[in-house]
Amino acid sequence: MTYNLLIFVKNPVLGKVKTRIASTAGNERALAVYQLLLQHTRQVTRRLTCNKWVFYDSFIPLEDAWTHTLYQKHLQSGANLGQRMHNAFATAFARNCRKAVIIGSDCLQLQTQHLLMAFEQLDNADVVIGPATDGGYYLLGMKQLYAPMFENKPWSNSNLLAETLQTIQQLGLRYFMLPALSDVDTWEDWLRCGGTEL
């Protein structure tokens, strides 16, 4: 039985990542924060035995810290985040995946146990969701593609979780909620979640 972890990342380019952090702490610090977030994401995912796919936002680098022996590399495709997530799930399920879980690379509080719990809970639930404290979510898991989950949603908005749950209920799906965690979007988020001053 095939399980897939889908990891969405941004290519770590100066001035292109964590722009809200950059607005208060500068581009160099913003890039350093994002590099540390990527490192954390690798640490909590590397030992999982499922297929691990990394989806880059701009280009697939020939060599980086996401080693080819542990991670398959893909490019995100789609006009917005919803389409890109939809397409990633669709690719996984087209390859006989039985459970797929998607995460970003913004959550310093994410631990391996959250990922293991998500896959485990998909034994009984149709959808698993990890709510973020800002009103979005840091994780989404499912056993088949539910396209309405990615349509007409307020991406990067505090209403995203509420509207996603509404869609889940409209589809009559069983869902499981993981513990709420904080994404790192601002310099204050970074420090509050245990990040260093750099």
Secondary structure, 3 states (H helix, E strand, C coil): CEEEEEEEECCCCCCCCCHHHHHHHCHHHHHHHHHHHHHHHHHHHCCCCCEEEEEECCCCCCCCCCCCCCCEEEECCCCCHHHHHHHHHHHHHHCCEEEEEEECCCCCCCCHHHHHHHHHHCCCCCEEEEEECCCCEEEEEECCCCHHHHCCCCCCCCCHHHHHHHHHHHCCCCEEECCCECCCCCHHHHHHCCCCCC
